Each structure stands twice: as structure tokens, then as C-alpha cells.
Amino acid sequence: MRKILSYPFYIKDVFESYNWKNYSKLIIKSDNSNWVFDSIKNEKIEIFKKINIEVVNDRFFYNSKKQCVFYLSKYDVLKYINNNSHKIAFSYFHGDPRLNNKNNVLFKKIINNINKISKIHVSNSIMQSILLDEGVDDCKIHKIPISININNFNSLTKEKKYDLKRQLQIPLDKKIIGSFQKDGIGWKNGNLPKYEKGPDIFIKSLVELNKKNKNIHVLLTGPSRGYVINELKKNNISFTYLKFVNYHLMQNYYNLIDLYIVTSREEGGPRSILESMATRTPIISTKVGQAIDLIVNNINGFIVDIDDYLSIAQISEKIFENYYDLDNIINNGRITAEKNAYESQINLWKSFFNGFYHN
């Protein structure tokens, strides 16, 4: 029996959906965290409109039959897999089963139910290879990078950057390093580090860099940054923390920094790679997620082995000393961002929905 929620106009919704053609509407289910997935959901709706995919309110997940459901979180897929008639697609960005038992348990459940799943969206070649090695039909797997709206990420003038720094009281005479993510456990202070996000490596990199360059300042955004904040204080590294920021203002913060650093041990994206590239911000990343597919070392960014904080510190120092041809690198980064922006993914999404969604 279908689960009935107390949505307004429930009967109206049932009548409205009664005559819908099978699999002719798309329902996108976010995790409702008001964080990354919600912004991705809104962006996907806009790009899907351009390929004539009709997205309906997610209350129709309960109030309709035989439609298409796209889960943005892999954790939600198994909750309803036996309880509705919809076709199922979902994003599997990260969760390498080889890394820990929690990932392995979820992964095995998904593989055991793979016949009930029509499409899997992966963002990087690591996860694509893991699924293929398990014998998942390659027709079900579609590699499409976690993307960005390129129009929301541009370079600002020097005057605008100066004004923003003054408004936010960010030092004008220091090299600014950015970290815009959630890397603490839970949704409160985040005083315990989330291992996969590598905040401990981020701190080690900064401590090492600070031995040779005292002229650094860190700009942090995102919830649950308690661990990083406490460690920065402990090591006398200055920082500015902006907890919750409007995603549409993120280009401003990238424009305030001289370098963005990703120190994760596992990622699906992160989107910060393309966001940095789009704003012509130098990027250093560990070999995670789509970084391995997007970054060509010393061509459009810098990529290092996981846990290699010494290399991160060394490259950072060289960037600040103008050792590299940064103009060429950041221009190449912008080209990479444009090639992987939503507008450039239309054909990839058409292929994804082929045989899944029916007009």
C-alpha cells in the first residue's frame, strides 16, 4: 500500500496524476538538508527543463503511480524501493565500499537491489569503475560531473574585491586561503573532524606552510567547522569564518582568496574544483572524486596524493612566490569549468534519461 502523507490537497493531487502517462513526470527527491543537495536540485530542475523533462513537486512521490524518481542522496534509495511503482534513478557520488564497513553495507544492499534500479548517476571515474567491477550493466551507469551554473561564477574587478575585503574585515596584506565546506561530524559545532573530508590534513598543510610564510589568512564558510576553527586558533593562524552564506554569493568569496585547497580523502566532487576554476582561483586538490578527471597537474590546477600535506604546503608556497605561470593555469581552469558547466552537459543528460523518462 502506498504511504499517504498529510500534504495539502492530497485528493486533488491523486486526481491530477490519475491520467498522467506512465513515466512522463520526474520527481526529484532531495535530502532537505538546506545545504548542497538543495542547491543541486534547483539547478537540475532548470537544466532538465531545457531538455523537456517535466519536474513535478516531490509530494507526488506519494500521490502518484508509475512515474520517474531521481534521488539526490544514495541513502534514500533503499527506503522505498519495495513500496512504490516508480522507476528509480539516483546519484552515487561517493561511498567507496573498500574504505569502511558502513560504505560496504550500503553498497551491497544497492547491488542486491540493482534490478530495481534503472539509472545511476556517478560524478567520477572512481565510482564508475567500482560499479562496473561489481558487474553493474554499463548502460545503467552515467558519468556526469557535479556541475555549476557558470554564470554564477566569474571574476570580479580589483576594486570590487578590495571593497568586499574591507566589508568583511579580511586582511588586505595577507595571502588568503579558502575552504568552503562542511567537514565536522553532525550539524552542530562540528568539533569532531569528518575523516573523509580531511580537515586534519588541511590543518597540517597550513601549519607546515605557516612555518615558512606567516603571511597567511584562512577564509572559512559552511556549517560544522568547529574542528578547523579550534585548530587554527591553537596554531595561531588567523581566519575569518562565515557560517552560512547564500550560495548565489559564493563567487564573491572565491574572488577574495588567493588559493583554494581540497584535502579530502574521499569525494564525489567536490564542486569547489569547478567553482575555483570558473572564478580563476588557483586550486590544489588531493586525488579524490572528480578532481582526478578534471585537474591536469600544473596545467589547470594542482593535484597531490591523499594525505600528502607536505606537497600541499610546498605548492602553496610556490604559488604565493609566483613560481608558476599562474595566468596560464587559471585561464586553462576557466576553460575546464566552461566545458563542464551545466550548459555543456545537455547531451549527457539526454542520454541519461533515454529509456527512463517518456514524454
QUIKA-V979657 format. One record per pair of residues at least 12 apart in sequence whose ideal C-beta (glycine too) atoms are under 7 Angstrom apart, sorted by sequence separation. I is the first residue (numbers start at 1). J is the second residue. D is the distance in whole Angstrom. If there is no record, write none. Layout:
i-><I | I>
j-><J | J>
d-><D | D>
This chain:
i-><95 | 206 | 229 | 260 | 273 | 291 | 28 | 77 | 128 | 302 | 183 | 218 | 128 | 28 | 74 | 181 | 183 | 225 | 260 | 285 | 287 | 28 | 69 | 74 | 273 | 68 | 69 | 74 | 125 | 273 | 283 | 284 | 285 | 286 | 287 | 288 | 66 | 67 | 68 | 69 | 70 | 71 | 72 | 122 | 218 | 220 | 270 | 283 | 286 | 287 | 65 | 66 | 70 | 120 | 223 | 269 | 284 | 286 | 68 | 74 | 119 | 120 | 121 | 122 | 123 | 216 | 217 | 218 | 219 | 220 | 221 | 223 | 254 | 260 | 267 | 268 | 269 | 273 | 26 | 114 | 118 | 123 | 217 | 254 | 264 | 266 | 267 | 273 | 111 | 117 | 119 | 121 | 123 | 179 | 259 | 260 | 261 | 262 | 263 | 265 | 277 | 221 | 255 | 257 | 262 | 264 | 277 | 203 | 210 | 250 | 254 | 259 | 202 | 298 | 26 | 28 | 210 | 254 | 26 | 88 | 92 | 199 | 203 | 207 | 251 | 284 | 301 | 25 | 26 | 27 | 29 | 88 | 89 | 199 | 262 | 300 | 28 | 88 | 89 | 90 | 91 | 92 | 93 | 299 | 25 | 27 | 41 | 78 | 87 | 206 | 284 | 29 | 40 | 74 | 81 | 89 | 221 | 284 | 300 | 301 | 27 | 77 | 94 | 97 | 190 | 299 | 300 | 27 | 93 | 96 | 190 | 193 | 219 | 25 | 37 | 78 | 81 | 92 | 189 | 190 | 191 | 192 | 37 | 187 | 188 | 190 | 191 | 300 | 187 | 189 | 190 | 219 | 282 | 186 | 219 | 177 | 179 | 191 | 27 | 29 | 175 | 182 | 184 | 27 | 31 | 174 | 175 | 176 | 177 | 178 | 179 | 180 | 181 | 182 | 183 | 184 | 265 | 25 | 26 | 27 | 28 | 29 | 30 | 31 | 174 | 180 | 182 | 183 | 184 | 294 | 17 | 23 | 25 | 29 | 174 | 176 | 184 | 20 | 22 | 23 | 26 | 28 | 282 | 23 | 31 | 183 | 13 | 17 | 171 | 294 | 13 | 17 | 20 | 29 | 170 | 282 | 282 | 14 | 170 | 263 | 13 | 280 | 283 | 261 | 7 | 10 | 93 | 280 | 280 | 7 | 205 | 277 | 278 | 5 | 259 | 277 | 4 | 205 | 3 | 202 | 277 | 278 | 2 | 259 | 277 | 202 | 201 | 258 | 274 | 23 | 198 | 198 | 274 | 197 | 198 | 196 | 196 | 170 | 180 | 195 | 196 | 168 | 180 | 178 | 178 | 178 | 3 | 176 | 177 | 176 | 2 | 176 | 177 | 178 | 179 | 175 | 177 | 170 | 164 | 198 | 181 | 165 | 181 | 164 | 180 | 161 | 161 | 152 | 154 | 153 | 152 | 156 | 155 | 153 | 208 | 208 | 205 | 209 | 213 | 204 | 208 | 212 | 43 | 201 | 205 | 209 | 213 | 201 | 205 | 209 | 146 | 153 | 146 | 148 | 155 | 146 | 153 | 154 | 155 | 148 | 153 | 147 | 148 | 150 | 148 | 124 | 146 | 123 | 145 | 175 | 123 | 35 | 145 | 145 | 126 | 124 | 123 | 124 | 126 | 99 | 123 | 125 | 124 | 125 | 124 | 96 | 94 | 94 | 94 | 93 | 93 | 150 | 150 | 150 | 149 | 147 | 148 | 149 | 150 | 147 | 94 | 145 | 147 | 147 | 144 | 144 | 144 | 142 | 39 | 144 | 142 | 142 | 121 | 119 | 119 | 118 | 89 | 87 | 68 | 68 | 47 | 51 | 50 | 51 | 43 | 51 | 53 | 48 | 47 | 53 | 52 | 26 | 23 | 24 | 23 | 24 | 21>
j-><107 | 218 | 241 | 272 | 285 | 303 | 41 | 90 | 141 | 315 | 197 | 232 | 143 | 44 | 90 | 197 | 199 | 241 | 276 | 301 | 303 | 45 | 86 | 91 | 290 | 86 | 87 | 92 | 143 | 291 | 301 | 302 | 303 | 304 | 305 | 306 | 85 | 86 | 87 | 88 | 89 | 90 | 91 | 141 | 237 | 239 | 289 | 302 | 305 | 306 | 85 | 86 | 90 | 140 | 243 | 289 | 304 | 306 | 89 | 95 | 140 | 141 | 142 | 143 | 144 | 237 | 238 | 239 | 240 | 241 | 242 | 244 | 275 | 281 | 288 | 289 | 290 | 294 | 48 | 136 | 140 | 145 | 239 | 276 | 286 | 288 | 289 | 295 | 134 | 140 | 142 | 144 | 146 | 202 | 282 | 283 | 284 | 285 | 286 | 288 | 300 | 245 | 279 | 281 | 286 | 288 | 301 | 228 | 235 | 275 | 279 | 284 | 228 | 324 | 53 | 55 | 237 | 281 | 54 | 116 | 120 | 227 | 231 | 235 | 279 | 312 | 329 | 54 | 55 | 56 | 58 | 117 | 118 | 228 | 291 | 329 | 58 | 118 | 119 | 120 | 121 | 122 | 123 | 329 | 56 | 58 | 72 | 109 | 118 | 237 | 315 | 61 | 72 | 106 | 113 | 121 | 253 | 316 | 332 | 333 | 60 | 110 | 127 | 130 | 223 | 332 | 333 | 61 | 127 | 130 | 224 | 227 | 253 | 60 | 72 | 113 | 116 | 127 | 224 | 225 | 226 | 227 | 73 | 223 | 224 | 226 | 227 | 336 | 224 | 226 | 227 | 256 | 319 | 224 | 257 | 216 | 218 | 230 | 67 | 69 | 215 | 222 | 224 | 68 | 72 | 215 | 216 | 217 | 218 | 219 | 220 | 221 | 222 | 223 | 224 | 225 | 306 | 67 | 68 | 69 | 70 | 71 | 72 | 73 | 216 | 222 | 224 | 225 | 226 | 336 | 60 | 66 | 68 | 72 | 217 | 219 | 227 | 64 | 66 | 67 | 70 | 72 | 326 | 68 | 76 | 228 | 59 | 63 | 217 | 340 | 60 | 64 | 67 | 76 | 217 | 329 | 330 | 63 | 219 | 312 | 63 | 330 | 333 | 312 | 59 | 63 | 146 | 333 | 334 | 63 | 261 | 333 | 334 | 62 | 316 | 334 | 62 | 263 | 62 | 261 | 336 | 337 | 62 | 319 | 337 | 263 | 263 | 320 | 337 | 87 | 263 | 264 | 340 | 264 | 265 | 264 | 265 | 240 | 250 | 265 | 266 | 240 | 253 | 253 | 254 | 257 | 83 | 256 | 257 | 257 | 84 | 258 | 259 | 260 | 261 | 258 | 261 | 256 | 252 | 286 | 270 | 256 | 272 | 256 | 272 | 255 | 256 | 248 | 251 | 251 | 251 | 255 | 255 | 254 | 309 | 310 | 309 | 313 | 317 | 309 | 313 | 317 | 149 | 307 | 312 | 316 | 320 | 309 | 313 | 317 | 268 | 275 | 269 | 271 | 279 | 271 | 278 | 279 | 280 | 274 | 279 | 274 | 275 | 278 | 278 | 268 | 290 | 268 | 290 | 320 | 269 | 182 | 293 | 294 | 289 | 289 | 289 | 290 | 292 | 266 | 290 | 292 | 292 | 293 | 293 | 266 | 266 | 267 | 268 | 268 | 269 | 337 | 338 | 341 | 341 | 340 | 341 | 342 | 343 | 341 | 289 | 340 | 342 | 345 | 345 | 348 | 349 | 348 | 247 | 352 | 351 | 352 | 352 | 352 | 356 | 356 | 356 | 356 | 356 | 357 | 342 | 346 | 346 | 349 | 342 | 350 | 353 | 349 | 349 | 357 | 359 | 357 | 357 | 358 | 358 | 359 | 358>
d-><7 | 7 | 6 | 6 | 6 | 6 | 5 | 5 | 6 | 5 | 4 | 6 | 5 | 6 | 6 | 6 | 4 | 6 | 4 | 7 | 6 | 7 | 4 | 7 | 7 | 7 | 7 | 5 | 7 | 6 | 4 | 4 | 6 | 6 | 6 | 7 | 5 | 5 | 5 | 6 | 5 | 4 | 6 | 6 | 6 | 6 | 7 | 7 | 7 | 6 | 5 | 7 | 7 | 6 | 6 | 5 | 7 | 5 | 7 | 6 | 6 | 5 | 6 | 5 | 7 | 7 | 5 | 4 | 5 | 5 | 5 | 7 | 6 | 5 | 4 | 5 | 6 | 6 | 7 | 6 | 7 | 5 | 7 | 6 | 6 | 6 | 3 | 7 | 5 | 7 | 7 | 6 | 5 | 6 | 5 | 5 | 5 | 4 | 6 | 7 | 7 | 5 | 6 | 6 | 6 | 5 | 7 | 7 | 7 | 6 | 4 | 7 | 7 | 7 | 5 | 6 | 6 | 5 | 6 | 6 | 5 | 5 | 4 | 5 | 6 | 6 | 7 | 6 | 5 | 6 | 6 | 5 | 6 | 5 | 7 | 6 | 7 | 6 | 4 | 6 | 4 | 6 | 5 | 7 | 5 | 5 | 6 | 6 | 5 | 6 | 6 | 6 | 6 | 7 | 6 | 7 | 6 | 7 | 4 | 6 | 6 | 7 | 7 | 7 | 7 | 6 | 4 | 5 | 7 | 7 | 3 | 4 | 6 | 7 | 5 | 7 | 5 | 6 | 7 | 6 | 4 | 6 | 6 | 6 | 7 | 4 | 6 | 5 | 6 | 4 | 6 | 6 | 6 | 6 | 6 | 6 | 7 | 7 | 6 | 6 | 6 | 5 | 3 | 7 | 7 | 5 | 5 | 5 | 5 | 5 | 6 | 4 | 5 | 5 | 7 | 6 | 5 | 5 | 5 | 5 | 5 | 5 | 5 | 4 | 6 | 6 | 5 | 7 | 5 | 6 | 6 | 6 | 7 | 7 | 4 | 5 | 5 | 7 | 4 | 6 | 6 | 7 | 6 | 5 | 7 | 6 | 6 | 6 | 5 | 7 | 6 | 4 | 7 | 6 | 7 | 7 | 6 | 5 | 7 | 7 | 4 | 4 | 7 | 6 | 5 | 6 | 7 | 7 | 6 | 7 | 7 | 3 | 6 | 5 | 6 | 6 | 6 | 6 | 6 | 6 | 5 | 4 | 6 | 6 | 4 | 4 | 4 | 7 | 5 | 6 | 4 | 5 | 6 | 5 | 5 | 6 | 5 | 5 | 7 | 7 | 5 | 6 | 6 | 7 | 7 | 4 | 7 | 6 | 6 | 4 | 6 | 5 | 5 | 5 | 6 | 5 | 6 | 6 | 6 | 7 | 7 | 6 | 7 | 6 | 6 | 5 | 6 | 6 | 6 | 5 | 6 | 4 | 6 | 7 | 6 | 6 | 4 | 4 | 6 | 4 | 4 | 6 | 6 | 6 | 4 | 5 | 6 | 5 | 5 | 6 | 6 | 6 | 4 | 6 | 6 | 5 | 4 | 7 | 5 | 5 | 5 | 7 | 6 | 6 | 6 | 7 | 7 | 5 | 5 | 5 | 6 | 7 | 7 | 7 | 7 | 5 | 7 | 4 | 7 | 6 | 5 | 7 | 7 | 6 | 6 | 6 | 5 | 6 | 4 | 2 | 7 | 6 | 6 | 4 | 7 | 6 | 6 | 6 | 7 | 6 | 6 | 5 | 5 | 6 | 6 | 5 | 7 | 7 | 5 | 7 | 7 | 5 | 7 | 6 | 5 | 5 | 6 | 6 | 6 | 5 | 5 | 6 | 6 | 6 | 6 | 5 | 6 | 7 | 7 | 6 | 6 | 6 | 6 | 6 | 5 | 6 | 7>
